[in-house]
Amino acid sequence: MAELEDKYFKGDLTVEELRELRRQVNATDDDTLGEAMRHRWMDGDLAEDDYTVATRPIWQRIETATRTAGHDWRRRAWKWMQAAAVFLVPVLFFSTYWFYRQEAVSPTGVAIFRTDAGGRATLVLPDGTSVVLNERSRLSYSPAEFNGTSRRVSFEGEAFFSVAKDSLHPFSIRADGLDVRVVGTRFNLFARKGVALSRLSLEEGKVLFTSLASHRQTAVWPGQVAVLDKQTGRISVEQKPEEVNDATAWQRNELVFRNATLRHVIAVMETTYSVKFRFSGRLNMDDIFTGTLPSNNLGEGLEIIRHSYHVRAEQRNGVVTITK
């Protein structure tokens, strides 16, 4: 694969060779891929001028080849992407996302990765940083700027970041109303537009968490959870190791509740399962629930609710009726 990488950066790859490079990337495990990216990053082979020179002729050849080769190949690729339920391409050294330029790269040349409802995806950035995107999330960065001296991404949604260590080049995340700056660490970040609170749960390392509204900056340590009120700019930090573990429950297909009202549980279930709940009979919506529901199986979730509250639950046409 190294020979194909070198040819890529020299602008000498044919379309078939680029396809072969993408195939090898897909077949390579994350650890090996991350290590290769780290070496390429540290060797300084991703200079902006080299990147621009290399990608222009390659993209022109890809544009010509995909126009003349018909639609079969792109249709197969599109079916694969639909099955994965994500708009995501495995990435190596700013390279193969050009294959799906229309799906993954904006007209301004910004690399964009996003997941739809129910989707999830893992990507490895050029510096070796691993990001697991939860559903309805979006991460973007400028390949020309993410070039060995800067590690900045924009983000919206929820994701778990395993940031590659590089003390000389801190990794920064810009999200709605906040900025996160780290050197090497592991954390979960929830930062959705339209949601009043953003939350960072730190598993390992150290994070500088900044409110863009108040310009307040707070250090976050392992086992701590930082919560930002985007309206006031206030940041609160608490030592909650159990919540740090709960924050990554979505990766295990779990919905974890601790002393939550039934009203809150139902609201989360409606969003997660894309259903509506109706109630018949007297049911106390302020009852407290502590437990775990599967995020990918409505039937199992309803079974737990049935046994916990001694109710009947029937589902029809996207509506769940709960009868006491």
URBEL-V816479 format. One line per field, one symbol per residue. phi: phi as a letter, one per 30 degrees, with the letter a starting at -180 (. if undefined). burial: I if it has 16 or more other C-alpha atoms within 10 Angstrom, else O. A space follows every 10 residues. Layout:
BEGIN
phi = ???
burial = ???
END
This chain:
BEGIN
phi = .dddeddddd icdddddddd dddddddcdd dddddddddd dddidcdedd dddddddddd ddeddddddi cddddddddd ddddibcbbe cbhicddddc edccbdedid dbbbcceica acbcdedjdc bcdddhbbbb acedcdbjcb bbbcbbkbac ccdddaddbe cbbcbdiabc bbcaabacbc bcdicdccbb cccajbbccb dddcidbbdc ceicbcbcdd dcidccbbdb eddddddcdd dchbccbbhc ddeddddddd ddchbccbbb jcbddcecbb lbcddcbded dddddeddch bcbbcahibc cccc
burial = OOOIIOOIII IIIIIOOIOO IIOOIOOOOI OOIIOIIIOI IOOOIIIOOO IOOIIOIIIO OIOOOOOOOO OOOOOOOOOO OOOIIIIIII IIIIIIIIIO IOIIIOOOOO IIIIIIOIII IIIIIIIIII IIIIIIIIII IIIIIIIIOO IIIIIIIIII IIIIIOOOOI IIIIIIIIII IIIIIIIIII IIOOOOIIII IIIIIIIOII IIOOOOIIOI IIIIIIIIII OOIIIOIOII IOIIOIIIII OOOIIIIOOO IIOOIOOOII OIOOIIIOOO OOOOOOOOIO OIIIIIOIOO IIOIIIOOOO IOIOOOOOOI OIIO
END
